[in-house]
């Protein structure tokens, strides 16, 4: 985890090939400035109850729990 005084944002996306990803980035202002965001680190799923399960968002399902656990583990600086 980064210094607690540093601001960062969590950006979830689904690449064309591969599973959904969550990256921790420096905050940028405005929707068109995302291209210049600096990626600080990439999160990895911390829990997996179903083999091959990945991050999810925008629905009620296991993927949202996997995403929440990874973000909380990062924010709270917990060991995986």
N, C-alpha and C positions, 0 to 999 in steps of 0.2 A: 504494500500500500504506500501511497505517496505521503509527503508531509501534510499534516492536518490543516495547515494554513493555505494549502494549494487548492484551487477550485478544479473540479473535473466533472464531466458528464458521462453518462452511460448511453452508448449508441448501439441499439440492436438492429441487425439487418439480416437479410437472407440473400447470400450470394447466388449467382446463377448455377454454380456447381458446388455442392457441398451443403453441410448443415448450417442452420442459423448461427450467427455469431453475436457476441456482445463485446464491444471495445470500450475501454476507458480513454477518454480524450480530453484535451484542454478545451474549455468552452470557447466557442466562437459566436459572434453576434450575427444574426440574420440567417435565413435559410440558404442563401447562395454562398455563404462563407464556409460551409462545412467542408468544402474541398481543401481548405487550408488548415483544417484541424490537425493537431499533432496527436497521434495515437501513443498513449502512455503504456498500455498493456492490453492484453486480450484475456477475457475471462474464460475459465474452463468450468464445465458442469461439476458441481460438488456432490450432487446426489443423482442416482440413476436407479429407478425401480424397474425400468423396462430397458432391456438391451437395445442400444441404438437410439435411445431417447435423447432429444436435444432441447435447446431453449425454445420457449414459446411465449407468445404474448397476444393479447386481444381476444382471448377466449378462456373458458374455464376448462382446464385440463392439467395433466402432469407437467407439461412444458413450462407453464407459468410458475409452478413450484420450483422447478429446476433453475429458472432464471432468477427468481427471488432469492433462493439459497446462495447462488453464486454472487449476487450483488451484495447481500448482507455479509457474506464471508469476506468480501473485499472491503466494504465500508468499515466493518468492525475489526479488520486485520486479524481474522481468525485463521488458524492453520487449517488447510483443507482436510 
